[in-house]
Amino acid sequence: MASVVLSEAEKFYIVHGVQEDLRVDGRGCEDYRCAEVETDVVSNTSGSARVKLGHTDILVGVKAEMGTPKLEKPDEGYLEFFVDWLVC
């Protein structure tokens, strides 16, 4: 496990932020960000979802299809996947 080294100023900032119930963005320690979840948002997929949490927006699409096994391995299947992402 990697260790994280914090300066005394960073430790002070974190501890006092917790004690004073304050986060950098102005929310309290127990305040949450609203989450929005939509499903079936991409028409050419087997399934898709969009999740918005604060200023974070995530779109996921999954495509699946049945195929025939390779001749040399008739009792085995295989899985292919591709990942694309866009940072805005």
C-alpha beads as a LAMMPS data file, in Angstrom:
LAMMPS data file: protein, C-alpha beads

88 atoms
87 bonds

1 atom types
1 bond types

-500.0 500.0 xlo xhi
-500.0 500.0 ylo yhi
-500.0 500.0 zlo zhi

Masses

1 110.0

Atoms # bond

1 1 1 0.000 0.000 0.000
2 1 1 1.357 3.424 -0.925
3 1 1 1.858 5.911 1.863
4 1 1 0.785 9.532 1.606
5 1 1 2.990 12.200 3.071
6 1 1 1.187 15.308 4.297
7 1 1 2.764 18.512 5.477
8 1 1 1.822 19.895 8.887
9 1 1 -0.185 22.629 7.141
10 1 1 -2.193 20.011 5.199
11 1 1 -2.855 18.017 8.367
12 1 1 -3.983 21.189 10.159
13 1 1 -6.295 22.079 7.252
14 1 1 -7.906 18.624 7.214
15 1 1 -8.333 18.278 10.981
16 1 1 -9.755 21.768 11.438
17 1 1 -12.038 21.365 8.423
18 1 1 -13.555 18.269 10.044
19 1 1 -13.812 19.959 13.438
20 1 1 -15.512 23.008 11.923
21 1 1 -17.807 20.900 9.666
22 1 1 -16.499 22.511 6.483
23 1 1 -15.327 21.267 3.102
24 1 1 -13.441 23.154 0.411
25 1 1 -16.594 23.553 -1.691
26 1 1 -18.586 25.004 1.214
27 1 1 -20.632 21.894 2.017
28 1 1 -20.760 20.528 5.544
29 1 1 -19.172 17.169 6.320
30 1 1 -22.546 15.400 6.208
31 1 1 -23.914 17.269 3.178
32 1 1 -24.116 15.244 0.008
33 1 1 -24.218 16.129 -3.660
34 1 1 -27.369 15.269 -5.556
35 1 1 -26.960 12.335 -7.903
36 1 1 -28.898 11.850 -11.126
37 1 1 -29.056 8.463 -12.841
38 1 1 -30.565 7.870 -16.295
39 1 1 -30.696 4.505 -18.050
40 1 1 -31.066 3.547 -21.714
41 1 1 -29.588 6.827 -22.925
42 1 1 -27.615 5.470 -25.914
43 1 1 -29.831 3.821 -28.532
44 1 1 -27.245 1.617 -30.281
45 1 1 -26.149 -0.296 -27.139
46 1 1 -27.438 -3.305 -25.251
47 1 1 -27.523 -1.123 -22.140
48 1 1 -26.355 2.321 -21.103
49 1 1 -26.451 4.735 -18.194
50 1 1 -25.544 8.318 -17.411
51 1 1 -24.640 9.391 -13.884
52 1 1 -24.245 13.003 -12.800
53 1 1 -22.714 13.748 -9.411
54 1 1 -21.864 17.375 -8.769
55 1 1 -19.792 18.543 -11.736
56 1 1 -18.960 14.952 -12.723
57 1 1 -20.850 13.471 -15.671
58 1 1 -20.294 9.809 -16.610
59 1 1 -21.756 7.998 -19.623
60 1 1 -21.431 4.219 -19.963
61 1 1 -22.599 2.010 -22.794
62 1 1 -22.418 -1.780 -23.094
63 1 1 -22.816 -3.842 -26.239
64 1 1 -23.183 -7.620 -26.104
65 1 1 -23.764 -10.187 -28.777
66 1 1 -23.694 -13.948 -29.007
67 1 1 -21.156 -15.569 -31.263
68 1 1 -19.969 -19.024 -32.135
69 1 1 -16.858 -20.387 -30.404
70 1 1 -13.631 -20.746 -32.355
71 1 1 -13.202 -24.130 -34.057
72 1 1 -10.038 -24.942 -32.103
73 1 1 -11.784 -24.239 -28.752
74 1 1 -15.427 -25.279 -29.182
75 1 1 -16.168 -25.367 -25.417
76 1 1 -14.715 -21.948 -24.615
77 1 1 -16.007 -18.480 -25.150
78 1 1 -14.237 -15.153 -25.121
79 1 1 -14.916 -11.624 -24.059
80 1 1 -13.847 -8.465 -25.830
81 1 1 -14.248 -5.017 -24.404
82 1 1 -13.274 -1.513 -25.363
83 1 1 -13.121 1.605 -23.257
84 1 1 -13.509 5.159 -24.535
85 1 1 -13.605 8.225 -22.376
86 1 1 -13.755 11.946 -22.770
87 1 1 -12.475 14.431 -20.244
88 1 1 -14.082 17.843 -20.501

Bonds

1 1 1 2
2 1 2 3
3 1 3 4
4 1 4 5
5 1 5 6
6 1 6 7
7 1 7 8
8 1 8 9
9 1 9 10
10 1 10 11
11 1 11 12
12 1 12 13
13 1 13 14
14 1 14 15
15 1 15 16
16 1 16 17
17 1 17 18
18 1 18 19
19 1 19 20
20 1 20 21
21 1 21 22
22 1 22 23
23 1 23 24
24 1 24 25
25 1 25 26
26 1 26 27
27 1 27 28
28 1 28 29
29 1 29 30
30 1 30 31
31 1 31 32
32 1 32 33
33 1 33 34
34 1 34 35
35 1 35 36
36 1 36 37
37 1 37 38
38 1 38 39
39 1 39 40
40 1 40 41
41 1 41 42
42 1 42 43
43 1 43 44
44 1 44 45
45 1 45 46
46 1 46 47
47 1 47 48
48 1 48 49
49 1 49 50
50 1 50 51
51 1 51 52
52 1 52 53
53 1 53 54
54 1 54 55
55 1 55 56
56 1 56 57
57 1 57 58
58 1 58 59
59 1 59 60
60 1 60 61
61 1 61 62
62 1 62 63
63 1 63 64
64 1 64 65
65 1 65 66
66 1 66 67
67 1 67 68
68 1 68 69
69 1 69 70
70 1 70 71
71 1 71 72
72 1 72 73
73 1 73 74
74 1 74 75
75 1 75 76
76 1 76 77
77 1 77 78
78 1 78 79
79 1 79 80
80 1 80 81
81 1 81 82
82 1 82 83
83 1 83 84
84 1 84 85
85 1 85 86
86 1 86 87
87 1 87 88
